[in-house]
Amino acid sequence: MNAAVRRPQPDARALVPMTVAALAEVLPVEQAAYEFPWTRGNFIDSLHAGYPAQVLRAPGAKLLGYFVAMSGVDEMHLLNITVAPAHQGCGHALFMLDAVQALARERHAEQLWLEVRVSNARARRIYERYGFRNVGLRKSYYPAAQGLREDAIVMSLGL
Ligand SMILES: CC(C)(COP(=O)(O)OP(=O)(O)OC[C@H]1O[C@@H](n2cnc3c(N)ncnc32)[C@H](O)[C@@H]1OP(=O)(O)O)[C@@H](O)C(=O)NCCC(=O)NCCS
């Protein structure tokens, strides 16, 4: 038997910088994951602005998820964190949250911020268990069905 096959598998997921070329894979995931997805233009603007943006790949390079953040003077703002629907529930969001937190600390951020839809119970629970606290509400922040708007909960993690 091939010795490589018998060796215990290390955690071979890898985060690499998001490139414009990767958007061909990112956009279909974004569209599958959200009712109101980011547009290609939203991603391009973030990449051109130099925002920290990484994609999570499985061995063999399959796209598992991605995040986009914005670095401020002493804070970081998580703008987008998404796991491909077929790969949710495997700890990939937690893995990316650890990476975002490490990046924020490296940049001497003291707080990590994010907004989440009031209706996104799953994401809210993950963030709360991770240590984020609800610190505010942005009224009518997100588009919603039938031309309506939905509030965002502002969450913050002290670093
Ligand atoms: C919200 C979202 C990012 C979470 O991603 P995820 O990879 O499914 O999350 P994780 O697997 O890291 O954690 C989720 C669950 O898996 C569990 N988990 C953690 N590590 C695990 C592992 N190794 N194996 C199995 N389950 C694990 C967690 O305890 C958690 O439990 P829960 O299902 O009871 O909540 C993902 O559902 C998503 O992309 N949703 C659509 C887009 C979205 O809403 N983004 C957030 C906008 S603010």
PDBQT file of the ligand as one rigid body, heavy atoms in Angstrom, charges set to zero:
ROOT
HETATM    1  C1  LIG A 201     -22.940  31.334   8.028  1.00  0.00    +0.000 C 
HETATM    2  C2  LIG A 201     -21.894  30.454   7.332  1.00  0.00    +0.000 C 
HETATM    3  C3  LIG A 201     -20.736  31.323   6.888  1.00  0.00    +0.000 C 
HETATM    4  C4  LIG A 201     -21.412  29.401   8.320  1.00  0.00    +0.000 C 
HETATM    5  O1  LIG A 201     -20.465  28.577   7.649  1.00  0.00    +0.000 OA
HETATM    6  P1  LIG A 201     -20.206  27.084   8.068  1.00  0.00    +0.000 P 
HETATM    7  O2  LIG A 201     -18.927  26.666   7.452  1.00  0.00    +0.000 OA
HETATM    8  O3  LIG A 201     -21.414  26.270   7.794  1.00  0.00    +0.000 OA
HETATM    9  O4  LIG A 201     -20.011  27.230   9.639  1.00  0.00    +0.000 OA
HETATM   10  P2  LIG A 201     -19.176  26.221  10.536  1.00  0.00    +0.000 P 
HETATM   11  O5  LIG A 201     -19.289  24.843  10.001  1.00  0.00    +0.000 OA
HETATM   12  O6  LIG A 201     -17.816  26.774  10.759  1.00  0.00    +0.000 OA
HETATM   13  O7  LIG A 201     -19.949  26.282  11.879  1.00  0.00    +0.000 OA
HETATM   14  C5  LIG A 201     -21.276  25.929  11.772  1.00  0.00    +0.000 C 
HETATM   15  C6  LIG A 201     -21.571  24.682  12.557  1.00  0.00    +0.000 C 
HETATM   16  O8  LIG A 201     -20.663  23.603  12.339  1.00  0.00    +0.000 OA
HETATM   17  C7  LIG A 201     -20.168  23.153  13.587  1.00  0.00    +0.000 C 
HETATM   18  N1  LIG A 201     -18.792  22.698  13.387  1.00  0.00    +0.000 N 
HETATM   19  C8  LIG A 201     -17.661  23.335  13.692  1.00  0.00    +0.000 A 
HETATM   20  N2  LIG A 201     -16.601  22.595  13.386  1.00  0.00    +0.000 NA
HETATM   21  C9  LIG A 201     -17.083  21.457  12.851  1.00  0.00    +0.000 A 
HETATM   22  C10 LIG A 201     -16.478  20.306  12.326  1.00  0.00    +0.000 A 
HETATM   23  N3  LIG A 201     -15.143  20.140  12.313  1.00  0.00    +0.000 N 
HETATM   24  N4  LIG A 201     -17.279  19.337  11.818  1.00  0.00    +0.000 NA
HETATM   25  C11 LIG A 201     -18.605  19.488  11.837  1.00  0.00    +0.000 A 
HETATM   26  N5  LIG A 201     -19.228  20.557  12.337  1.00  0.00    +0.000 NA
HETATM   27  C12 LIG A 201     -18.479  21.529  12.842  1.00  0.00    +0.000 A 
HETATM   28  C13 LIG A 201     -20.244  24.355  14.442  1.00  0.00    +0.000 C 
HETATM   29  O9  LIG A 201     -20.295  23.998  15.814  1.00  0.00    +0.000 OA
HETATM   30  C14 LIG A 201     -21.548  24.938  13.996  1.00  0.00    +0.000 C 
HETATM   31  O10 LIG A 201     -22.658  24.265  14.549  1.00  0.00    +0.000 OA
HETATM   32  P3  LIG A 201     -24.165  24.634  14.178  1.00  0.00    +0.000 P 
HETATM   33  O11 LIG A 201     -24.455  23.979  12.860  1.00  0.00    +0.000 OA
HETATM   34  O12 LIG A 201     -24.947  24.045  15.282  1.00  0.00    +0.000 OA
HETATM   35  O13 LIG A 201     -24.253  26.133  14.068  1.00  0.00    +0.000 OA
HETATM   36  C15 LIG A 201     -22.500  29.681   6.140  1.00  0.00    +0.000 C 
HETATM   37  O14 LIG A 201     -23.656  29.023   6.577  1.00  0.00    +0.000 OA
HETATM   38  C16 LIG A 201     -22.833  30.581   4.962  1.00  0.00    +0.000 C 
HETATM   39  O15 LIG A 201     -21.982  30.864   4.137  1.00  0.00    +0.000 OA
HETATM   40  N6  LIG A 201     -24.125  31.018   4.880  1.00  0.00    +0.000 N 
HETATM   41  C17 LIG A 201     -24.590  31.837   3.778  1.00  0.00    +0.000 C 
HETATM   42  C18 LIG A 201     -23.905  33.162   3.744  1.00  0.00    +0.000 C 
HETATM   43  C19 LIG A 201     -24.008  33.889   5.075  1.00  0.00    +0.000 C 
HETATM   44  O16 LIG A 201     -25.061  33.940   5.695  1.00  0.00    +0.000 OA
HETATM   45  N7  LIG A 201     -22.878  34.484   5.494  1.00  0.00    +0.000 N 
HETATM   46  C20 LIG A 201     -22.814  35.271   6.701  1.00  0.00    +0.000 C 
HETATM   47  C21 LIG A 201     -23.323  36.640   6.412  1.00  0.00    +0.000 C 
HETATM   48  S1  LIG A 201     -23.167  37.706   7.847  1.00  0.00    +0.000 SA
ENDROOT
TORSDOF 0
